């Protein structure tokens, strides 16, 4: 199923209604959210996606990872937001309460909540509806409640939403969780501060240095996202194993670009030049070539360091 040329929501909804009728269910949860359930195997993956972003960028109209989840023989419960809502909606809260009350999650031998950024927040927060579930949260927020995170300067359009209730503060929701894998970049200041709030024994913090906020796409570019997710779902992902898998970044051009971005404005042109040369030895790139010229020019114009002295003598 592919997206239409424009965000044709009526056609999208008809397709998902048909799929839901055949293999599970599809529901509209008010004006802001929709959910699709497709039952396959005894493992259930609960995902959180921003539908507006997907439609506007011409991607598939199915929830995140639909084909991947199906290829693994897993069942899917895909929650889709029609905007940057952070799923702070009474209809979403009531939906998860109903699933819990009906024993829906008990029909599966394994339940895993997955999401990134806004979806990472939701994966952690709503996992409370399925005690014992595992959680895979990538660059998640703990909350956007101004009383708790007054230092969070992003996502202003969601600041005024209601962050109270049993699913409001994501770290508290993890009290009854099983394994929790939290991916974050320790050099992304705001993401690192959110990650620090998830200070619970069940949480395995997986550091992703210099990958920024969009860690999932970085892991995808390295060709390791699928295996990392499979290992996490099956409960065998470890910090050491992830660190070894992360070495694939050495073969990713994006990794070098991220490093260069990190160095920008830090007054270290010799390192920039070295990275540019390493990049250009393997890939083409006019932008990187121009960056190399600029770094070399800056390095030439910088004053030479003063010679070292011994015992204060010159």
VENPE-V920962 format. One record per backbone hydrogen bond with DSSP energy under -1.0 kcal/mol. NH is the residue of the N-H (numbers start at 1). CO is the residue of the C=O. E is the energy in kcal/mol with one decimal. If there is no record, write none. Layout:
nh:NH co:CO e:E
nh:NH co:CO e:E
//
This chain:
nh:8 co:6 e:-2.6
nh:9 co:7 e:-1.6
nh:12 co:8 e:-2.1
nh:13 co:9 e:-2.7
nh:14 co:10 e:-2.1
nh:15 co:11 e:-2.1
nh:16 co:12 e:-2.1
nh:17 co:13 e:-2.5
nh:18 co:14 e:-2.2
nh:19 co:15 e:-2.2
nh:20 co:16 e:-2.9
nh:21 co:17 e:-2.5
nh:22 co:18 e:-1.8
nh:23 co:19 e:-2.1
nh:24 co:20 e:-2.4
nh:25 co:37 e:-1.9
nh:27 co:35 e:-2.4
nh:29 co:33 e:-3.1
nh:34 co:80 e:-2.4
nh:35 co:27 e:-2.5
nh:36 co:78 e:-2.2
nh:37 co:25 e:-3.3
nh:38 co:76 e:-2.3
nh:39 co:23 e:-2.5
nh:44 co:110 e:-3.0
nh:45 co:75 e:-2.4
nh:46 co:112 e:-3.3
nh:47 co:77 e:-2.1
nh:49 co:79 e:-2.5
nh:51 co:81 e:-2.6
nh:54 co:50 e:-1.8
nh:55 co:51 e:-2.9
nh:56 co:52 e:-2.5
nh:57 co:53 e:-1.3
nh:58 co:55 e:-1.4
nh:59 co:54 e:-2.1
nh:66 co:63 e:-1.7
nh:69 co:65 e:-3.4
nh:70 co:66 e:-2.6
nh:71 co:67 e:-2.4
nh:72 co:68 e:-1.2
nh:73 co:70 e:-1.4
nh:74 co:69 e:-2.2
nh:75 co:43 e:-3.5
nh:76 co:38 e:-2.7
nh:77 co:45 e:-2.5
nh:78 co:36 e:-3.2
nh:79 co:47 e:-3.0
nh:80 co:34 e:-3.4
nh:81 co:49 e:-3.1
nh:82 co:32 e:-3.4
nh:85 co:83 e:-1.8
nh:88 co:85 e:-1.6
nh:89 co:87 e:-1.8
nh:93 co:89 e:-2.1
nh:94 co:90 e:-2.8
nh:95 co:91 e:-1.9
nh:96 co:92 e:-2.2
nh:97 co:93 e:-2.2
nh:98 co:94 e:-2.5
nh:99 co:95 e:-2.3
nh:100 co:96 e:-2.2
nh:101 co:97 e:-2.5
nh:102 co:98 e:-2.3
nh:103 co:100 e:-1.0
nh:104 co:99 e:-2.3
nh:107 co:104 e:-1.5
nh:108 co:105 e:-1.6
nh:109 co:42 e:-1.3
nh:110 co:42 e:-1.5
nh:112 co:44 e:-2.7
nh:113 co:134 e:-2.7
nh:114 co:46 e:-3.3
nh:115 co:136 e:-1.9
nh:117 co:138 e:-3.4
nh:119 co:116 e:-2.1
nh:121 co:117 e:-2.4
nh:122 co:118 e:-2.0
nh:123 co:119 e:-2.7
nh:124 co:120 e:-1.9
nh:125 co:121 e:-2.9
nh:126 co:122 e:-2.9
nh:129 co:126 e:-1.8
nh:130 co:127 e:-2.0
nh:132 co:176 e:-2.5
nh:133 co:130 e:-2.3
nh:134 co:111 e:-2.5
nh:135 co:179 e:-2.3
nh:136 co:113 e:-3.2
nh:137 co:181 e:-2.7
nh:138 co:115 e:-2.3
nh:139 co:183 e:-3.0
nh:148 co:145 e:-1.2
nh:149 co:145 e:-2.7
nh:152 co:149 e:-1.8
nh:158 co:155 e:-2.2
nh:159 co:156 e:-1.4
nh:161 co:158 e:-1.3
nh:168 co:165 e:-1.7
nh:170 co:142 e:-2.4
nh:173 co:169 e:-1.2
nh:175 co:172 e:-1.4
nh:177 co:174 e:-1.4
nh:178 co:133 e:-3.1
nh:180 co:202 e:-1.8
nh:181 co:135 e:-3.1
nh:182 co:204 e:-2.6
nh:183 co:137 e:-2.4
nh:184 co:206 e:-1.8
nh:188 co:185 e:-1.8
nh:192 co:188 e:-2.8
nh:193 co:189 e:-1.8
nh:194 co:190 e:-2.1
nh:195 co:191 e:-2.6
nh:196 co:192 e:-1.9
nh:197 co:194 e:-1.3
nh:198 co:195 e:-1.5
nh:199 co:197 e:-1.4
nh:200 co:198 e:-1.3
nh:203 co:200 e:-1.5
nh:204 co:180 e:-3.4
nh:206 co:182 e:-3.1
nh:208 co:184 e:-2.6
nh:211 co:208 e:-1.7
nh:215 co:213 e:-1.7
nh:218 co:214 e:-1.4
nh:219 co:215 e:-2.8
nh:220 co:216 e:-2.2
nh:221 co:217 e:-2.3
nh:222 co:218 e:-1.5
nh:223 co:220 e:-1.0
nh:224 co:219 e:-2.3
nh:225 co:219 e:-1.1
nh:228 co:224 e:-2.4
nh:229 co:225 e:-2.7
nh:230 co:226 e:-2.6
nh:231 co:227 e:-2.7
nh:232 co:228 e:-2.2
nh:233 co:229 e:-3.0
nh:234 co:230 e:-2.3
nh:235 co:232 e:-1.2
nh:236 co:231 e:-2.5
nh:242 co:238 e:-2.5
nh:243 co:239 e:-2.3
nh:244 co:240 e:-2.1
nh:245 co:241 e:-2.2
nh:246 co:242 e:-2.4
nh:247 co:244 e:-1.1
nh:248 co:245 e:-1.7
nh:249 co:246 e:-2.0
nh:250 co:247 e:-2.1
nh:251 co:248 e:-1.9
nh:252 co:249 e:-1.9
nh:256 co:252 e:-1.0
nh:257 co:253 e:-1.9
nh:258 co:254 e:-2.8
nh:259 co:255 e:-2.2
nh:260 co:256 e:-2.3
nh:261 co:257 e:-2.3
nh:262 co:258 e:-2.2
nh:263 co:259 e:-1.7
nh:264 co:260 e:-1.1
nh:266 co:263 e:-2.3
nh:272 co:268 e:-1.8
nh:273 co:269 e:-2.8
nh:274 co:270 e:-1.7
nh:275 co:271 e:-2.5
nh:276 co:272 e:-2.6
nh:277 co:273 e:-2.3
nh:278 co:274 e:-2.2
nh:279 co:275 e:-2.5
nh:280 co:276 e:-2.9
nh:281 co:277 e:-1.5
nh:282 co:279 e:-1.8
nh:283 co:279 e:-2.8
nh:289 co:285 e:-2.3
nh:290 co:286 e:-2.5
nh:291 co:287 e:-2.1
nh:292 co:288 e:-2.3
nh:293 co:289 e:-2.0
nh:294 co:290 e:-2.3
nh:295 co:291 e:-2.5
nh:296 co:292 e:-2.6
nh:297 co:293 e:-2.3
nh:298 co:294 e:-2.4
nh:299 co:295 e:-2.6
nh:300 co:296 e:-2.1
nh:301 co:297 e:-1.7
nh:302 co:298 e:-1.0
nh:313 co:310 e:-2.0
//
